[in-house]
Amino acid sequence: MKAIILGVAGQDGQYLAELLLSKGYQTIGVARRSSQPRNYLIPLLHKGLELIEGDVTDAHCMNSIISKYKPDLLFNLAAMSHVHTSFSSPSSTFEINTISIINILEAIRTLSPTTRLYQASTSEMFGKNFTEKNGEKYQDEDTALLPQSPYGISKLAAHQAVRLYRESYGLFACAGILFNHESERRGENFVTRKITKYVGQLAVAMQKEPFYPAVGHPIEDFPKLKLGNLNAYRDWSHAEDMVTAMVMMLEADKPNDYVVGSGETYSVEQFVDAAFKEIGLNWKDYVEIDQALIRPAEVDYLRANPEKIKRELGWQPKLDFEGLVKRMVKYDTERAALKSSLYERV
Ligand code: G4F
């Protein structure tokens, strides 16, 4: 069985490649051309990943990849995924997130109609909406979609295109409406990783008083952590749990869309608090609000109701919020310590 991952270089692409390879799939990873070497993909190449260059915004490129490999499974994880950035780059966000899926769907429909497609949809599509029932607030597959960012709108258009092609042409096309998912491989401009990276550096700086070479600031002059809105609530999971859901969707008997998340919600402030508590500090002494990081529109409350995927496909997350924070802080502390010791040796 053959699987292609579009967007293999990102957090989810890496975990998904590991999972598919462990399940015995021939796995082809597609990434945009980069002038920087992607050394972090070397372990995956050793495990058997075939890495090729490709761009989802180029229809010709999608046609040639899909007609050459005719994969059993195709995962579209390629995206401009940073919500705040989408406000300053709305056109390119649409090109990368929306035009791309039309290229992919058309290539599958005309060249490889038995290929099963996974589309990375997102809880950002709910925007301000939630369902309120029996005193609980959540989003599920029936909650109306009302995105609050160019990113959310671009993903909603892509989501609808996947449904349309499934219903009109009978393609096996699924969309996973994934809530926030994080890890030690998360990009450093997303809020969780930004926080844990800072906390890790602070932890090492405290041990190495009075000077912390990897950052170049003495502990008494350690720069503040600048954050935006701390009052937004998110449903945070580990990315490894999420890629398991992606594969379950494409290995199922019939195509469907599913909400995937932990079912719990925590504010950004609660994440900050939990991360600082890991190193025994009070976040209020280190965090500063920067108005430039406040978005023109915000999604205030996200909490998944993942009952459908649990019931129909048997999905269960392994790591909870506390475990996620611990794992990320531990990783970033060890990383900061390693960088610091390497610096001292040269
Ligand atoms: O980490 P974030 O940038 O993630 P956001 O906007 O929720 O989007 C992520 O999850 C979506 C799923 O719901 C994905 F579709 C999307 O691709 C991405 O993976 O921000 C989380 C919250 C926001 O409310 C933001 O306003 O944190 C708040 N925040 C506060 N200070 C910050 C910051 N976000 C970022 N990135 N950086 C800050 O300094």
Residues whose N, C-alpha, C, O or C-beta is under 5 A from the ligand:
A	BS01	G4F	S81 H82 V83 T122 S123 E124 L178 F179 N180 N189 F190 V191 T192 K226 L227 G228 N229 L230 A232 V268 L293 V299
